[in-house]
Amino acid sequence: MPKNHKYIFVIGGVMSGVGKGVATASMGKILQGKGFRVNPIKIDPYLNVDAGTMNPTEHGEVFVLDSGLECDQDMGNYERFLDMDLTDESYMTSGMIYKHVIDRERSLGYRGKCVEAIPHIRDEIMRRIVHSAETSAADISIIEIGGTVGDYQNIMFIEAARVLHLQNPDDVIFIMVSYLPIPHMMGEMKTRPTQNAVRQLNSYGVQPDIIIARSEAPLDKKRKEKIAVSCSIPPANVISAPDITSIYEVPVNFEKDRIGEIILDELRLKPRRASDLARWRAFAAKIKRVEKPVRIAIVGKYFDTGDFTLSDSYISVIEAIKISAYNAGRKPSITWLNAFDYEKDPRRLRELKKYDGIIVPGGFGERGVEGKIRAIRFARENKIPFFGLCYGMQLAVIEYARHVAGLKGAHTVEVDPATPYPVIGIMPDQKKLLEREAYGGTMRLGVCPALLKKKTIARKAYGAVVARERHRHRYEVNPEYIGALEKAGVVFSGVSPDGKLMEIMELPLRTHPFFLGTQFHPEFHARPLRPHPLFNAFVKAALEHKRR
């Protein structure tokens, strides 16, 4: 293990979805403010090798790193809060672990030994955690173990954490993020589920040092003391985490309970400087002050999940909008619109007039495609600011080809392989991969450069000649139709260095106040204290449209 490196393991209690990722990111932000270099790690217990083939309605957004690794959306929270570009060493899944161990066994890496979960799987987990610490050059690693205590899937990761603690008792602490329900028929906050979760964690040989108590309301002194006594920790180590309006307030709220000082005391560390969260506090305070709205519609297909809207499918897009809106002094009013509604009843498109801007985000497949294309056409013809992301750009190209360039029936070969005008095609190497059914980790992934043309919206927004953004797609604008599209008025303002791939399309300002699409995902680089320039430009155009 690297000398003097510290480890914080974050484990869930009672139920999933209570905000372990935001809690982990917030603790990292607080420790950064005290002068420490932080290395966040996310462990996902599923057997998928990565998150790339997962359905967003089940798993949420697939986040992409600069390297191209497809991972859990919590990695996006880490990057946004900590303002870091994370590496592959910050992410692991059960699938990665088991695949590595099995591949090593097949090549006689264990020299004929009987390979078992204990010690080989456990030791591989420990090796990866220590390797991440070594390569990060950080002082503290914060490791979020996915799932909830009691899940069969994450027992091996908790066991690895237990052994690391056994080997280095002064350098490892455990934090449980648990949930305290308030049943409406009782109107009283209940601590027993958390007590039981801690006892179950104890049965694995692990004792939490700190408990973050998530609930609808703040904890009172009585319940803090009750949890402390039953779970064998000091009352000060029970941190209240009530529901709040914005996740960006979490670090500020945590500091009210002195969580930074408590963590450092448990790790036997002293602050390297007085807490330096001034800019973050100012941003969180600004969120509370803004009142005038900017109304943004997101037209997507993942909003038809039971009786609720699954906004997690587009969490980075939503946060990028919020960040740019807050920085513009406006309150983001985001409405999720189901593309299927515009396929069933085109008359409903009129509702788009009440929005200041329209976004069509990324996606795959044919579901909702015609509804999205109709929404894009409505935005173009009615001069409503439009921002297309990845698939949203491809559909904007299709819409323009059909209704302006005269290419009737134009489409993407992803949806219609027999289209007479395949304006969106597939690269030969990608076609070979699909023929072999090699879907996982084979798309165009990760950071790629784009050269920006002069006197365009994109060039003005970036204020640079080159943009470096993250990709996640298989299909591209077909080079055979670039000439026809440009002749009809499309400006490809961002292209790959070799000029073959169209990275940004837009319409001239004389034609439309803001009509722009990106083949990449700019939302993955948006940060609270560094909003993305294209989202800034979009929000600015939306506000100008609102004034008009």
Secondary structure, DSSP 8 states (H G I E B T S, - for coil): --TT-EEEEEEE-SSS-S-HHHHHHHHHHHHHHTT--EEEEEEE-SSSSSSTTS-HHHH---EE-TT--EE-THHHHHHHHHT----GGGEEEHHHHHHHHHHHHHTTTTTT----IIIIIHHHHHHHHHHHHHHHT-SEEEEEE-S-TT-GGGHHHHHHHHHHHHH-TTTEEEEEEEE----TTTTS---HHHHHHHHHHHHTT---SEEEEEESS---HHHHHHHHHHHTS-GGGEEEEE--S-GGGHHHHHHHTTHHHHHHHHTT---SSS---HHHHHHHHHHHH--SEEEEEEEESTT-BTTB--GGGGHHHHHHHHHHHHHTT-EEEEEEEEHHHHHH-GGGGGGGGG-SEEEE----SSTTHHHHHHHHHHHHHTT--EEEETHHHHHHHHHHHHHTS--TT-EETTT-TT-SSEEEEE-HHHHHHHHTT--TT-SEEEEEEEEE-TTSHHHHHHTSSEEEEEEEESEEE-GGGHHHHHHHT-EEEEE-TTS-SEEEEE--TTT-SSEEEESS-GGGG-BTTB--HHHHHHHHHHHHHHH-
